[in-house]
Amino acid sequence: MFKRLFLTRNVAWWDRILRLIPAAIALWAYLAGQLNGPLAFAFGVVSAMLLVTSLTGTCSIYGMFGLSTLRKNRN
């Protein structure tokens, strides 16, 4: 079960980019002083999760539900 949730790649390249964009925007907003206090913390946690799934190509939520945006090789 651990392997299916955390080690199986299930995020396609386009999905990884879509996850990276909000993380970058939240970082920019924090550095520009637009986010502060509890809102900055909440956005930071969500952005960190999006960044990790974007970099690793694995999403544990997709794994729990058996979903994947990554195409299987048809060889």
N, C-alpha and C positions, 0 to 999 in steps of 0.2 A: 504494500500500500504506500509506503514511504517513497518508493521509486516512482510510482505513478503520479504522486502528488508533487514531488519536488525535483525529480531528475529527468523526466520525460519532456522533451521539447514539444511544445504545443502552441507556440505563438509565431505566426508568420511575420515576414519582414515588414509588411505594411502595418500590421497590428503593433509591432514594436515601435515604429515611427509614431503612430498615433498615441502611444503611451508616453513617448519621450517628449512630445510637444507640450502637454500640460505641465509636466515636471519642470521643463525649462522656463515656461511662463511664470510658474509659481516662484522659482528661484529668482528670476529677474524682478518680479514684484517685491520680493522680500529685500533684495539688495537695493532696490530703488526706494525703499522706505514706504511702500504702499501697503504692506502687510505687517501687522504687529500684534502682540498679545496672543490670546488663545486662538484667534483665527490663523495666525502665522504658524502656530504649533500644529493645528489640524491640517492645514495645507501642506506643511512639511512632512507629516506622517504619510498622507496620501501620495505625495510626490515621491517620497522615498520608496514606497511600494511600487509605484509605476516605474520608477527608474530601475529598480532591481529586476522586475519582470522584463523590462525592455532589454537590459543588458544580458540577462541569462537566457531569455527565450522560453522560460517556463512560467506558467501561471497555475498556482495551486488551486484556485477557484475553478479554472477550466478543468483541472485534473479531478476535482471532486465530482463534477457533473459529467465527466467523460467528453468534454468539448475540446475542439482544436480548430485553429484557423490555419494550421500548417498542413499543406497538402502532402499526402503520402506518395512516395515514388511508385510509379506504375510500371516498373521494369519486371 
